[in-house]
Amino acid sequence: MRILLVASSFNSLTQRVLVELRDRGHIVPVEVTPDGAAVREAVARHAPDLVVAPMLKAVVPRDVWTAHRCLIVHPGPVGDRGPSSLDHAIHDGAEEWGVTVLQADEEMDAGDVWASATFRVPEVGKSDLYRNELSDAAVAAVLRAVERVAAGAVPRPQTGEIRARPALRQEERRISWGEDTTGTVLRTLRAADSQPGVPDRLLGAEWFLHGGHAEDGLRGRPGALLATRAGAVCRATVDGAVWIPELRARTGPGRPRACKLPATLALAGRLPELPELPAPADPAPGRRTWTDISYREQGPVGVLSFAFPGGAMSTDQCRRLLDAYETARGRPTSVLVLGGQRDFFSNGIHLNVIEAAADPAAESWANINAMNDLVEAVLTTTDRLVVSAIGGNAAAGGVMLALAADEVWCRSGAVLNPHYRRMGLYGSEYWTRTLPGKVGEALAARLTEEATPVSAAASLDMGLVDRVVDCGPGEFAAEVTRLALHLASRGGLQPRIAAKKAEHERRESVAPLAAHRERELSRMRTIFDDPAASYHARRRAFVRKEALRAPLPNGPGAGAGGSADC
């Protein structure tokens, strides 16, 4: 079937629906459409059998949905209506939510139902929930709806309770630090963690707060800043505290949108002297706190987990993760798992921090070298097996970080973008060695040039990953640990490690890693140092949510090193 996807952005759900439909043999063009007129033009241009809108803010024109079957993915259960469905679910503390595939109709979200699915709502941020539990449910519902359309079925009218709710306004998101409990603050922060953020006043300026994690061990005057950790600030509530990883300055009309940044970087020059508290090495059972890098051991298996907001890795984050990796390499384990968390694995360099730097070219150079140092450490680990465990989406240098390991395991719902081209970059992180080594020269060239996303299943078929772990996002960490323990207990592990060491030494004698790094970084340095290079315009447009004057190559998509907020 020829299925046209229309979307307001090439976000994570649009990419997931795209790859899942293509995996099943459908022809699936994609059009990012700013308004209804653009939807009309796209439909006329592609003449599809079916139109599917995974994430569309524009209204589908009446003449389009009366002439073509148009399916709308609504992030709410049957009967739910309104533009802030998922925000309301988290803000109100819903334990279960749903997604509905509707036929486009005169009234928004009121069309007949082709398919629906429900999912549990864990205590995570909106964007995490959207990329994972909701995405899994949405794909299941879309595939079921497409099957029903192909079979000649008819949709069913919406029945039961109708819950039409307005957009959740910013004033409703404000936190009352003198009254709200930690639970209330967390729900408020999580309901807006990527977009639009929670408006607040802090240290004499207006900000949007992004992300929130509970802290049980610190107390203070409600609203006061108590400590910092890994770029985040800890702020007191009436009964505890919360860690806030990122802030974005509020700018006035006509001014460029500010970058979302690690909180301590955003507050630089305003932040009072606060203790930098390391995460507790052995927290008490049930103790809630936050850290972006953690390590645990279970017998012969070490698991080094990391979770950076948006999957972006700044120079500082890369260096801290490298330090943690070196410490993990000093432990007596035979299998080391890198990753293993739900949601993003990595999207490479931190475009927001680069854009906010006094010298973006210099910060780009520092960041890419820090990424290379981390990848090199993984590539040169020859005394144990290293497994990359991709629990969520990964892109650009984040994919290449994963490929540095001996085995790459990927959750079934993940989408990979193994390319850099959309951000106008040649790429680094030793990709010229690892990517062809996994998939061959011809396929590596096609993946980097076509710059399109690939599903976990397609990644397995092409050899990009070695195992697909079919489980929900909340079960990924435990399942990866179980599989790693099985790998460590299998016979032949030590001979395999010895063979790995010998192969590394052989390859170093033929084509050393240093040569790959030098060639790649030479190309990257040329781009970074050229003010006219498209990388700079694309980076700015991406992080500040501005329109590019020239379209990205090969159609829509987020750039390398960055990610769509959802």
Phi and psi in degrees as a GROMACS rama.xvg file:
@    title "Ramachandran Plot"
@    xaxis  label "Phi"
@    yaxis  label "Psi"
@TYPE xy
-93.808  109.368  ARG-2
-115.647  117.573  ILE-3
-89.5234  124.443  LEU-4
-94.1439  126.981  LEU-5
-117.952  134.642  VAL-6
-150.89  155.656  ALA-7
-78.5242  -21.3163  SER-8
-155.019  156.66  SER-9
-84.7695  62.9061  PHE-10
-84.8018  -173.423  ASN-11
-61.8464  -40.6828  SER-12
-70.2054  -39.3439  LEU-13
-59.9515  -44.0396  THR-14
-64.2312  -41.3331  GLN-15
-64.9115  -45.3508  ARG-16
-63.4291  -41.0432  VAL-17
-57.2375  -52.6446  LEU-18
-69.9007  -34.1047  VAL-19
-68.1085  -39.9712  GLU-20
-69.4689  -41.279  LEU-21
-64.6089  -36.6851  ARG-22
-59.3773  -26.6113  ASP-23
-95.7517  14.0508  ARG-24
90.5254  3.06021  GLY-25
-77.8331  151.204  HIS-26
-89.6458  119.35  ILE-27
-130.981  87.7753  VAL-28
-73.5941  156.394  PRO-29
-126.771  136.484  VAL-30
-130.319  122.527  GLU-31
-87.3379  118.019  VAL-32
-121.504  121.713  THR-33
-77.3183  -22.3757  PRO-34
-154.585  176.85  ASP-35
-62.163  -35.6335  GLY-36
-62.3044  -38.6689  ALA-37
-67.5031  -33.6494  ALA-38
-62.1666  -44.629  VAL-39
-59.6055  -45.6145  ARG-40
-64.0838  -40.3  GLU-41
-64.7038  -43.0224  ALA-42
-64.5255  -41.4286  VAL-43
-64.1569  -36.6913  ALA-44
-72.2847  -37.1081  ARG-45
-99.2042  -18.3469  HIS-46
45.0445  60.622  ALA-47
-78.7453  160.615  PRO-48
-76.4141  -27.5663  ASP-49
-153.055  143.227  LEU-50
-113.071  131.463  VAL-51
-126.321  131.989  VAL-52
-115.305  96.6548  ALA-53
-69.534  -33.948  PRO-54
-154.232  95.951  MET-55
-130.675  119.905  LEU-56
-88.0179  -24.3519  LYS-57
-75.2686  155.466  ALA-58
-86.2573  130.114  VAL-59
-71.7486  123.47  VAL-60
-59.646  147.8  PRO-61
-57.963  -40.9948  ARG-62
-66.6734  -20.5343  ASP-63
-79.9525  -50.5356  VAL-64
-76.3139  -15.3634  TRP-65
-81.5941  -25.2327  THR-66
-96.8789  -22.0236  ALA-67
-133.795  142.881  HIS-68
-73.6823  121.206  ARG-69
-121.691  123.201  CYS-70
-106.825  130.365  LEU-71
-110.085  129.81  ILE-72
-91.632  114.618  VAL-73
-105.903  126.105  HIS-74
-80.1177  54.7493  PRO-75
-157.912  163.462  GLY-76
-70.7539  169.567  PRO-77
-56.9556  131.679  VAL-78
96.3991  -17.2328  GLY-79
-80.1316  136.932  ASP-80
-140.657  144.707  ARG-81
130.705  161.55  GLY-82
-84.3877  -7.10466  PRO-83
-121.052  41.4126  SER-84
-57.9296  -53.9477  SER-85
-69.4914  -34.3143  LEU-86
-58.8917  -47.0893  ASP-87
-63.1608  -41.2138  HIS-88
-58.3932  -45.7388  ALA-89
-74.2888  -43.5619  ILE-90
-59.4468  -35.8114  HIS-91
-90.0319  -3.4708  ASP-92
76.9048  31.9876  GLY-93
-63.0417  139.391  ALA-94
-93.3064  -21.8383  GLU-95
-138.013  143.693  GLU-96
-141.275  -176.906  TRP-97
-150.134  176.603  GLY-98
-138.786  141.789  VAL-99
-129.769  135.533  THR-100
-101.802  113.451  VAL-101
-111.816  154.017  LEU-102
-83.4116  132.769  GLN-103
-57.556  139.13  ALA-104
-147.201  -177.517  ASP-105
-61.5524  -43.5487  GLU-106
-98.0633  135.913  GLU-107
-60.2865  130.727  MET-108
65.6104  14.7629  ASP-109
-108.114  2.87266  ALA-110
-71.3008  170.331  GLY-111
-65.0486  154.76  ASP-112
-97.1238  125.492  VAL-113
-92.7588  -34.4163  TRP-114
-167.078  158.732  ALA-115
-151.953  162.338  SER-116
-152.625  153.196  ALA-117
-116.988  162.172  THR-118
-154.775  154.65  PHE-119
-76.0847  150.074  ARG-120
-107.976  101.119  VAL-121
-75.9045  171.519  PRO-122
-83.7966  75.9535  GLU-123
-134.968  170.326  VAL-124
-71.4865  162.759  GLY-125
-58.5292  -45.3791  LYS-126
-67.3436  -37.8214  SER-127
-61.4248  -48.8558  ASP-128
-59.8606  -42.2259  LEU-129
-63.8042  -43.3376  TYR-130
-73.8905  -17.701  ARG-131
-118.271  -86.7552  ASN-132
-58.2601  -46.2936  GLU-133
-65.9786  -41.0901  LEU-134
-60.9175  -43.9654  SER-135
-59.1518  -45.5587  ASP-136
-67.0142  -41.242  ALA-137
-63.5548  -42.7209  ALA-138
-63.1273  -43.7105  VAL-139
-59.3195  -42.6864  ALA-140
-69.13  -41.4783  ALA-141
-63.3328  -45.5765  VAL-142
-62.3667  -38.6551  LEU-143
-66.5095  -40.5418  ARG-144
-65.1076  -42.2878  ALA-145
-63.1759  -41.1494  VAL-146
-61.2768  -41.5329  GLU-147
-67.6847  -39.337  ARG-148
-62.2687  -45.8661  VAL-149
-62.7967  -31.5937  ALA-150
-83.3326  -2.38293  ALA-151
81.511  18.0469  GLY-152
-73.1756  172.786  ALA-153
-122.819  148.811  VAL-154
-74.9973  164.973  PRO-155
-106.784  142.848  ARG-156
-64.444  151.79  PRO-157
-70.3353  130.599  GLN-158
-130.539  168.594  THR-159
87.3387  -160.985  GLY-160
-70.2243  133.776  GLU-161
-104.715  125.063  ILE-162
-117.5  90.6137  ARG-163
-93.668  115.801  ALA-164
-122.987  143.011  ARG-165
-74.6835  172.246  PRO-166
-60.96  143.004  ALA-167
-77.446  110.267  LEU-168
-77.8123  156.333  ARG-169
-60.7507  -35.0178  GLN-170
-64.3081  -29.2158  GLU-171
-75.5057  -15.5546  GLU-172
-91.1563  -9.30167  ARG-173
-63.6247  143.287  ARG-174
-94.7832  135.937  ILE-175
-99.4841  93.9978  SER-176
-62.8388  -25.9473  TRP-177
-82.7615  -6.59536  GLY-178
-129.228  -32.9977  GLU-179
-77.5702  136.265  ASP-180
-75.0447  169.506  THR-181
-58.3361  -41.4342  THR-182
-60.9108  -43.4432  GLY-183
-65.9914  -43.4812  THR-184
-61.5877  -43.6744  VAL-185
-62.466  -44.1997  LEU-186
-61.8732  -40.2761  ARG-187
-63.9233  -46.1933  THR-188
-66.1373  -43.1368  LEU-189
-68.9171  -28.3059  ARG-190
-74.234  -6.15218  ALA-191
-140.807  25.4714  ALA-192
-63.9285  -36.9399  ASP-193
-96.1791  -55.3445  SER-194
-140.166  138.851  GLN-195
-92.5454  2.28256  PRO-196
84.3271  161.392  GLY-197
-99.6329  121.669  VAL-198
-69.5852  139.187  PRO-199
-160.303  162.423  ASP-200
-113.571  130.074  ARG-201
-149.208  128.542  LEU-202
53.4412  41.1814  LEU-203
80.9711  12.5926  GLY-204
-140.768  163.137  ALA-205
-95.357  135.915  GLU-206
-138.618  163.491  TRP-207
-110.079  128.705  PHE-208
-92.4303  136.827  LEU-209
-128.598  119.244  HIS-210
87.8648  154.938  GLY-211
-162.638  137.306  GLY-212
-139.657  139.518  HIS-213
-71.9068  146.864  ALA-214
-134.225  117.319  GLU-215
-94.2065  -18.3416  ASP-216
-92.4786  -2.39926  GLY-217
-121.019  145.87  LEU-218
-137.319  155.325  ARG-219
-177.787  -177.372  GLY-220
-63.1615  127.417  ARG-221
-51.0674  128.809  PRO-222
94.5784  -15.2762  GLY-223
-77.9997  149.145  ALA-224
-83.1477  133.084  LEU-225
-110.34  -33.9962  LEU-226
-167.865  171.949  ALA-227
-125.457  157.816  THR-228
-159.191  120.257  ARG-229
49.8043  41.3308  ALA-230
90.2568  -11.2782  GLY-231
-94.0771  159.863  ALA-232
-115.543  146.233  VAL-233
-104.72  128.514  CYS-234
-124.979  135.092  ARG-235
-75.2193  143.131  ALA-236
-111.962  -175.658  THR-237
-70.8997  -21.0057  VAL-238
-132.55  17.8248  ASP-239
170.712  -134.934  GLY-240
-161.568  166.328  ALA-241
-135.367  146.312  VAL-242
-92.3172  131.551  TRP-243
-117.529  110.003  ILE-244
-74.18  -34.3082  PRO-245
-136.017  151.419  GLU-246
-134.065  154.623  LEU-247
-133.758  126.472  ARG-248
-64.9189  141.35  ALA-249
-84.8971  120.82  ARG-250
-108.527  152.59  THR-251
-81.4206  172.968  GLY-252
-57.4318  138.997  PRO-253
83.8142  -7.61622  GLY-254
-99.6074  149.267  ARG-255
-59.9968  145.02  PRO-256
-63.5871  134.072  ARG-257
-74.2223  158.894  ALA-258
-82.2245  143.225  CYS-259
-77.1904  124.783  LYS-260
-133.456  159.594  LEU-261
-50.5389  138.03  PRO-262
-56.4355  -43.7968  ALA-263
-67.5946  -31.4199  THR-264
-70.7129  -41.8776  LEU-265
-63.0901  -35.1504  ALA-266
-91.0689  6.40317  LEU-267
-53.1378  132.036  ALA-268
90.4488  -17.8072  GLY-269
-110.681  -24.742  ARG-270
-69.6766  126.254  LEU-271
-70.819  170.825  PRO-272
-69.7806  118.091  GLU-273
-130.731  151.616  LEU-274
-70.5497  138.126  PRO-275
-90.8563  104.836  GLU-276
-96.3976  121.175  LEU-277
-69.4753  155.746  PRO-278
-65.6775  141.862  ALA-279
-60.6629  132.046  PRO-280
-65.3131  -35.1441  ALA-281
-139.256  76.4846  ASP-282
-63.6808  149.406  PRO-283
-63.3003  150.889  ALA-284
-55.1124  130.848  PRO-285
84.8152  -8.23003  GLY-286
-67.7847  128.003  ARG-287
-99.9275  127.526  ARG-288
-153.86  -171.59  THR-289
-139.431  141.833  TRP-290
-152.878  149.531  THR-291
-92.8628  -10.6875  ASP-292
-134.683  131.235  ILE-293
-144.862  157.015  SER-294
-136.067  139.045  TYR-295
-143.899  155.859  ARG-296
-125.162  145.816  GLU-297
-139.765  99.5119  GLN-298
61.4277  -126.725  GLY-299
-81.765  4.72487  PRO-300
-111.001  128.056  VAL-301
-108.136  139.974  GLY-302
-123.435  112.718  VAL-303
-102.261  104.968  LEU-304
-102.749  150.499  SER-305
-148.77  148.531  PHE-306
-147.291  95.9524  ALA-307
-99.8956  134.934  PHE-308
-53.1855  129.844  PRO-309
70.9623  2.1182  GLY-310
76.9245  1.13445  GLY-311
-84.5078  144.346  ALA-312
-125.041  109.093  MET-313
-75.7207  173.176  SER-314
-55.2659  -48.0009  THR-315
-62.9474  -43.5892  ASP-316
-64.4355  -40.2679  GLN-317
-61.4183  -44.0194  CYS-318
-67.212  -39.3156  ARG-319
-67.0244  -38.5207  ARG-320
-67.695  -37.2225  LEU-321
-62.7726  -43.0469  LEU-322
-59.1345  -43.7913  ASP-323
-64.8731  -37.8688  ALA-324
-64.2985  -43.4816  TYR-325
-62.9944  -38.1693  GLU-326
-64.6817  -42.1573  THR-327
-63.8299  -34.5895  ALA-328
-66.3985  -20.2688  ARG-329
-84.2362  -3.31285  GLY-330
-87.9796  152.777  ARG-331
-82.2446  65.4574  PRO-332
-116.183  159.699  THR-333
-107.304  -16.9917  SER-334
-131.823  127.582  VAL-335
-118.085  119.364  LEU-336
-95.0003  129.045  VAL-337
-109.378  114.918  LEU-338
107.82  -131.121  GLY-339
85.7999  7.54146  GLY-340
-94.8686  163.637  GLN-341
-73.1668  160.485  ARG-342
70.2801  -159.756  ASP-343
-48.4044  139.163  PHE-344
-84.5912  -68.9316  PHE-345
-165.39  148.095  SER-346
-117.092  14.7341  ASN-347
86.9539  -151.841  GLY-348
-61.0407  155.372  ILE-349
-91.2023  95.9189  HIS-350
-63.8904  -33.7706  LEU-351
-66.4671  -46.0041  ASN-352
-64.4742  -37.8077  VAL-353
-63.5584  -46.219  ILE-354
-63.0937  -34.7415  GLU-355
-82.137  -8.9855  ALA-356
-70.3829  152.978  ALA-357
-61.9763  -32.9978  ALA-358
-130.432  89.3946  ASP-359
-57.9805  -33.9954  PRO-360
-64.5424  -44.2708  ALA-361
-66.0428  -40.3485  ALA-362
-68.6485  -36.0953  GLU-363
-58.525  -44.2897  SER-364
-65.3379  -44.1364  TRP-365
-62.8736  -42.087  ALA-366
-65.8104  -44.9023  ASN-367
-68.5916  -32.8857  ILE-368
-69.1737  -37.2312  ASN-369
-65.5341  -39.0796  ALA-370
-62.2626  -43.4944  MET-371
-62.7163  -39.7033  ASN-372
-60.7283  -41.3154  ASP-373
-66.0881  -47.4818  LEU-374
-62.6557  -39.9591  VAL-375
-61.3101  -39.0639  GLU-376
-61.3011  -39.3954  ALA-377
-68.358  -44.6979  VAL-378
-63.4341  -29.3079  LEU-379
-98.7268  11.0918  THR-380
-80.3001  108.352  THR-381
-118.071  3.46575  THR-382
-103.527  6.09571  ASP-383
-163.51  169.141  ARG-384
-88.8525  139.344  LEU-385
-113.876  132.157  VAL-386
-118.013  126.422  VAL-387
-89.9335  128.115  SER-388
-116.339  104.04  ALA-389
-93.9029  102.285  ILE-390
-85.1214  -21.9789  GLY-391
-139.369  -157.412  GLY-392
-70.6439  155.828  ASN-393
-147.051  149.918  ALA-394
-149.418  156.806  ALA-395
49.6435  -126.505  ALA-396
-61.335  -22.7851  GLY-397
-66.6569  -38.25  GLY-398
-65.3971  -42.1282  VAL-399
-67.4589  -32.2615  MET-400
-59.9024  -44.2916  LEU-401
-63.1587  -40.015  ALA-402
-68.9388  -14.2139  LEU-403
-70.0585  -17.7098  ALA-404
-78.8358  168.57  ALA-405
-72.8842  -35.855  ASP-406
-134.582  146.651  GLU-407
-119.753  118.083  VAL-408
-109.603  141.043  TRP-409
-138.653  133.173  CYS-410
-66.8434  147.04  ARG-411
-60.3455  -25.4682  SER-412
-91.2032  0.753735  GLY-413
-75.8954  151.634  ALA-414
-122.77  131.795  VAL-415
-111.635  140.159  LEU-416
-122.004  84.8916  ASN-417
-84.6943  64.2565  PRO-418
-160.762  166.363  HIS-419
-124.644  -9.00338  TYR-420
-61.7704  -33.7842  ARG-421
-66.3733  -17.6667  ARG-422
-100.277  10.6886  MET-423
72.1452  27.889  GLY-424
-114.338  149.483  LEU-425
-76.1977  -39.0125  TYR-426
107.303  158.413  GLY-427
-149.967  -142.706  SER-428
60.2222  31.4642  GLU-429
63.8288  26.4318  TYR-430
-64.0934  -29.9066  TRP-431
-67.8654  -13.5815  THR-432
-100.01  -47.8336  ARG-433
-76.414  -41.944  THR-434
-66.2067  -49.8027  LEU-435
-62.3278  -31.2297  PRO-436
-64.97  -27.6416  GLY-437
-87.7003  -42.7949  LYS-438
-120.204  -4.76202  VAL-439
93.654  157.701  GLY-440
-62.6181  -44.0438  GLU-441
-65.8981  -46.4072  ALA-442
-69.9935  -35.3984  LEU-443
-59.9759  -42.4768  ALA-444
-63.6173  -41.013  ALA-445
-67.725  -41.8285  ARG-446
-62.7122  -42.1425  LEU-447
-76.9359  -30.9652  THR-448
-81.9686  -43.143  GLU-449
-72.2244  -29.3916  GLU-450
52.6772  51.0812  ALA-451
-119.079  153.552  THR-452
-71.9582  155.304  PRO-453
-131.216  145.326  VAL-454
-78.2271  169.037  SER-455
-62.1009  -42.2405  ALA-456
-63.9092  -44.4288  ALA-457
-66.563  -35.5598  ALA-458
-62.2831  -38.2751  SER-459
-67.4911  -43.3599  LEU-460
-61.226  -37.6953  ASP-461
-88.6809  -3.86616  MET-462
87.6631  7.61433  GLY-463
-68.4935  -37.0498  LEU-464
-121.423  161.479  VAL-465
-103.109  -18.9779  ASP-466
-153.191  137.534  ARG-467
-106.549  124.442  VAL-468
-97.0184  110.065  VAL-469
-89.3003  94.1467  ASP-470
-158.101  170.396  CYS-471
-75.2004  161.521  GLY-472
-59.423  -34.2757  PRO-473
-73.5576  -17.1942  GLY-474
-98.815  -3.73419  GLU-475
-63.0488  -45.9909  PHE-476
-59.0324  -47.5383  ALA-477
-66.594  -39.2192  ALA-478
-67.9897  -39.2011  GLU-479
-63.8922  -42.3758  VAL-480
-61.8113  -42.6111  THR-481
-61.2168  -45.1924  ARG-482
-66.7912  -37.405  LEU-483
-66.5121  -38.6694  ALA-484
-63.8509  -39.1073  LEU-485
-64.7013  -41.7254  HIS-486
-62.0003  -41.5049  LEU-487
-68.026  -26.6565  ALA-488
-89.8385  -8.53814  SER-489
-73.212  145.859  ARG-490
-65.9863  151.584  GLY-491
87.4872  5.93305  GLY-492
-66.3625  -47.5919  LEU-493
-64.1357  -43.2672  GLN-494
-59.2715  -34.6261  PRO-495
-66.5559  -40.6188  ARG-496
-64.8144  -40.9593  ILE-497
-63.6497  -40.6877  ALA-498
-66.0366  -37.0806  ALA-499
-61.0296  -44.3708  LYS-500
-62.7622  -43.9624  LYS-501
-63.8986  -40.0611  ALA-502
-66.8844  -38.662  GLU-503
-61.3759  -44.3736  HIS-504
-65.2829  -37.5324  GLU-505
-64.6389  -45.8005  ARG-506
-66.5092  -35.3431  ARG-507
-63.8993  -31.3491  GLU-508
-75.2798  -20.7171  SER-509
-99.1667  -52.7191  VAL-510
-141.253  85.6382  ALA-511
-62.3579  151.992  PRO-512
-56.9347  -37.375  LEU-513
-58.0573  -33.7613  ALA-514
-69.2132  -41.3256  ALA-515
-61.2458  -45.4657  HIS-516
-61.8041  -45.1451  ARG-517
-62.1043  -44.2246  GLU-518
-65.0807  -45.7302  ARG-519
-64.1302  -46.8784  GLU-520
-69.4367  -27.8695  LEU-521
-61.8474  -43.3401  SER-522
-65.85  -41.5398  ARG-523
-67.0618  -39.3891  MET-524
-62.6812  -39.6175  ARG-525
-60.162  -41.0269  THR-526
-68.5474  -48.2315  ILE-527
-59.4093  -39.5259  PHE-528
-84.4691  -2.0889  ASP-529
-100.222  106.706  ASP-530
-60.2783  -22.7206  PRO-531
-89.3216  -4.06356  ALA-532
-63.0803  141.655  ALA-533
-62.7661  -22.9067  SER-534
-52.1925  -42.99  TYR-535
-67.6348  -42.0122  HIS-536
-68.7896  -39.8617  ALA-537
-69.0693  -39.39  ARG-538
-61.6052  -48.1752  ARG-539
-60.8314  -45.2295  ARG-540
-62.2806  -38.8444  ALA-541
-68.1771  -49.5618  PHE-542
-77.6434  -25.5122  VAL-543
-99.9574  5.21146  ARG-544
58.3563  43.3453  LYS-545
-104.708  157.496  GLU-546
-81.1176  139.55  ALA-547
-82.3691  141.218  LEU-548
-69.2748  -36.0888  ARG-549
-111.492  137.329  ALA-550
-67.5725  155.982  PRO-551
-69.1527  153.606  LEU-552
-65.936  147.34  PRO-553
61.8418  32.4025  ASN-554
90.2196  -158.432  GLY-555
-79.0057  167.265  PRO-556
148.542  158.082  GLY-557
-77.1247  155.631  ALA-558
-79.5638  164.956  GLY-559
-63.0879  143.833  ALA-560
80.0193  -3.41357  GLY-561
-132.136  -178.901  GLY-562
-152.062  150.862  SER-563
-65.1353  150.154  ALA-564
-63.0965  -32.0844  ASP-565
